[in-house]
Amino acid sequence: MTTTASLIPATWQVPDEFRQRLGTTAGRQRLMQADGHLLLVLHEVPLPDAVARGGVLFWRNPAGQWRASNGATGPEALQQHLQTYAVRLDEFDDLEQDAQHAEEYSRLLEGLAPISRAVRHTLDVLEQARSAVPEDRDLIDHRDRGYELSRWAELLYDDSKNAMDVAVVRRAEEQARASHKMLVSAHRLNVLAALFFPFGTLGAIFGT
């Protein structure tokens, strides 16, 4: 018996096992395999502050033909999906180049963290798909592209984290210098008060 509600398009001639295992949400990224069919459950690029992850399905039939739940077909379907991550990472790369303050780096890290996790798990699925169908040369390219994106996201996150740490230290040093100047100014005022208070008191006593 097949599941009535599923992310798998009704027109796809996939094994019933796939429909039984996949419900109305994508869940974690993973690979399903049965009767020569492959089904890759991948995530769309995570949106800022989004809790749920949008899913995209990629089906490879025994003849080696690919179809995607977003309407794309052929080996380019996976390539186009990976390109959406590349575009987003490129945007974060530009933001990282322009960032100067700890608050800016903090926002970068918040946006990069879910993307880095998503693309890393995408790479895991592509690795499994590559092992499942070693004769599919396109999957080698997709796996390699997935590795590049995962490494890019990791390096970008690390660079942003290191830059934020430096910005925090620099800001702490500036605040420390400002506090020191305030303490020096306060000390000078206290010294002046200590010197002139007795004279002011004597002047008040003698009316001068």
ABEGO torsion letter per residue (X at the ends): XBBABBABBAABBBBAAAAAABBABAEBBBBBBBGGBBBBBBBBBBBBGBABBBBBBBBBBAAGBBBBAAGBBEAAAAAAAAAAAAAAAAAAAAAAAABABAAAAAAAAAAAAAAAAAAAAAAAAAAAAAAABAABAAAAAAAAAAAAAAAAAAAAAAAAAAAAAAAAAAAAAAAAAAAAAAAAAAAAAAAAAAAAAAAAAAAAAAGX
